[in-house]
Amino acid sequence: MKRHHIIGLFLFMFGLSLTSHAQAVPMATRLGSVQVGAGFSFAIPDYGGTYIKGYTVYGDADLWRRVGIEADVHQINVLTPTDIGENTYLVGPRFTLLHRDRVRAYGKVLGGIGRFEYQSGTYPHPHTDTFGVFSVGGGIEYRASQHINIRAIDIEAQKWPGYGTPGFAAHGLTPFVTTFGVAYAF
């Protein structure tokens, strides 16, 4: 083979390697982190004068750089001095507002359904009513290890617009829910 043929073949192979992306494209388009967690929650129920307490199960997935999706299930019906419970099943977008080292601050807008419980004890006819709910909230998470995230605080301002009884909460409920938890990240 002549010298200029060898140089031409080398340049052709080198040029071909520059245009191939191998696995770079699939890695760049893969789904971001996914986590599933649980935590302790308490709420200012906007019905009665004391806190109610329970637990939350949540999960979220990062879809793009700063945008993801979150689902929350709040079962705030465990410790209820006034014999009421507020359970919500919510899903919606989550936005990363700040990401520094191991700390992430986020905001979220969720919607779904809520179930208001009148429990036995105070109420002679215990029952549950279902309403539409939406919430705006946010929080701070700390990455403790590669797979463990600590939800330092998560606060939601909920709105239950359909809730109303004559003379009380005629314009819906507006509870605040605060959660502290731990999640496993995949």
C-alpha positions in Angstrom: 0.0 0.0 0.0 1.2 3.4 -0.8 1.9 5.9 1.9 -0.9 8.4 0.9 -3.4 5.5 0.9 -2.4 4.6 4.5 -2.7 8.3 5.6 -6.1 8.5 3.8 -7.4 5.4 5.5 -6.2 6.7 8.9 -8.0 10.0 8.4 -11.1 8.2 7.2 -11.2 6.0 10.4 -10.4 9.0 12.6 -13.2 11.0 11.0 -15.6 8.2 11.4 -14.8 7.9 15.1 -15.5 11.6 15.7 -19.0 11.3 14.2 -20.1 8.2 16.1 -21.5 8.9 19.6 -21.5 5.3 20.9 -23.5 5.4 24.2 -23.4 9.1 24.8 -26.9 9.8 23.4 -28.8 7.1 25.4 -27.1 8.2 28.6 -28.0 11.8 28.0 -31.7 11.0 27.5 -32.2 8.5 30.3 -34.6 9.2 33.2 -33.1 11.0 36.1 -33.2 9.9 39.7 -36.2 8.2 41.2 -37.0 8.0 44.9 -39.6 6.4 47.2 -40.0 7.5 50.8 -42.1 7.8 53.9 -42.4 10.3 56.7 -44.2 11.7 59.7 -46.8 14.4 58.9 -48.8 16.8 60.9 -51.5 19.2 59.7 -53.3 22.3 60.7 -56.6 21.0 59.5 -58.6 24.2 59.3 -61.3 22.3 61.1 -61.0 22.4 64.9 -58.3 24.1 66.9 -55.5 21.5 67.1 -53.0 19.6 65.0 -53.7 16.2 63.6 -50.9 13.7 62.8 -50.2 10.7 60.6 -47.8 9.5 57.9 -47.0 10.2 54.3 -45.7 8.0 51.5 -44.2 9.8 48.5 -42.3 9.2 45.3 -40.8 11.3 42.7 -38.9 11.1 39.4 -36.7 13.7 37.7 -37.8 13.9 34.1 -35.6 16.8 32.9 -32.8 18.8 34.5 -35.0 20.8 36.9 -38.5 19.3 36.3 -39.9 16.1 37.7 -43.1 14.6 38.9 -44.2 13.8 42.4 -46.9 11.7 44.0 -47.9 12.1 47.7 -50.3 10.0 49.8 -51.0 11.8 53.2 -52.8 9.6 55.8 -53.3 12.2 58.5 -55.8 10.3 60.6 -53.6 8.5 63.2 -53.4 11.0 66.1 -56.5 13.1 65.9 -57.6 14.7 69.2 -60.7 16.1 67.6 -61.6 12.8 65.9 -61.2 14.1 62.3 -58.8 12.9 59.6 -57.6 14.4 56.3 -56.3 12.0 53.7 -55.0 13.2 50.3 -53.9 11.4 47.2 -52.0 14.0 45.0 -49.8 14.1 41.9 -48.2 16.8 39.9 -45.0 18.6 38.7 -42.0 19.2 40.9 -39.4 21.9 40.2 -35.9 22.1 41.5 -35.3 25.6 42.6 -31.8 25.2 44.0 -29.3 22.3 43.8 -26.0 22.8 45.7 -23.8 19.8 46.6 -26.1 17.5 48.7 -28.9 20.0 49.2 -31.9 20.5 47.0 -34.7 23.0 47.4 -37.9 22.3 45.4 -41.4 23.6 44.7 -44.4 21.6 43.6 -48.0 22.0 42.4 -50.2 18.9 43.0 -53.8 18.0 42.5 -56.0 15.0 43.3 -58.6 13.9 45.8 -59.0 14.3 49.6 -61.0 12.3 52.0 -62.3 14.0 55.1 -63.1 11.6 58.0 -65.5 12.2 60.8 -64.2 9.5 63.2 -66.1 7.7 66.0 -65.8 9.3 69.4 -66.9 12.8 68.9 -69.2 12.2 66.0 -72.2 9.9 66.5 -72.3 8.8 62.8 -68.7 8.4 61.6 -68.3 8.7 57.9 -66.0 9.9 55.1 -66.6 12.5 52.4 -64.5 12.9 49.2 -63.5 16.2 47.6 -61.1 17.5 44.9 -57.9 19.0 46.3 -55.0 21.0 45.0 -51.9 22.2 46.8 -48.8 24.4 46.4 -45.7 23.6 48.4 -42.0 23.0 48.6 -39.3 21.7 50.7 -35.6 20.9 51.3 -33.9 17.5 50.8 -30.5 16.4 51.9 -28.6 13.6 50.1 -27.1 11.6 53.0 -25.6 8.9 50.8 -25.9 7.6 47.2 -29.2 6.0 48.0 -30.6 7.8 51.0 -32.3 11.2 50.9 -33.5 13.0 54.0 -36.6 15.2 53.5 -35.7 17.8 56.1 -39.0 19.6 55.6 -41.9 19.6 53.1 -44.8 22.1 53.5 -48.0 22.1 51.5 -50.8 24.7 51.4 -53.8 22.7 50.4 -57.2 23.9 49.1 -60.3 21.8 49.3 -62.7 24.0 47.4 -65.7 21.7 47.5 -65.8 21.2 51.2 -68.5 23.1 53.1 -71.0 22.8 55.8 -73.7 25.3 56.6 -72.2 28.0 58.9 -68.7 26.5 58.8 -66.0 26.4 56.1 -68.5 27.4 53.5 -65.7 28.3 51.1 -63.7 25.1 51.5 -60.9 24.0 53.7 -57.3 25.3 53.6 -55.1 23.0 55.7 -51.3 23.2 55.9 -49.4 19.9 55.9 -45.8 19.5 57.1 -43.8 16.3 56.5 -40.4 15.0 57.6 -39.1 11.8 56.0 -36.5 9.5 54.5 -36.4 8.2 50.9 -34.5 5.5 49.0 -33.1 6.8 45.7 -32.7 4.4 42.8 
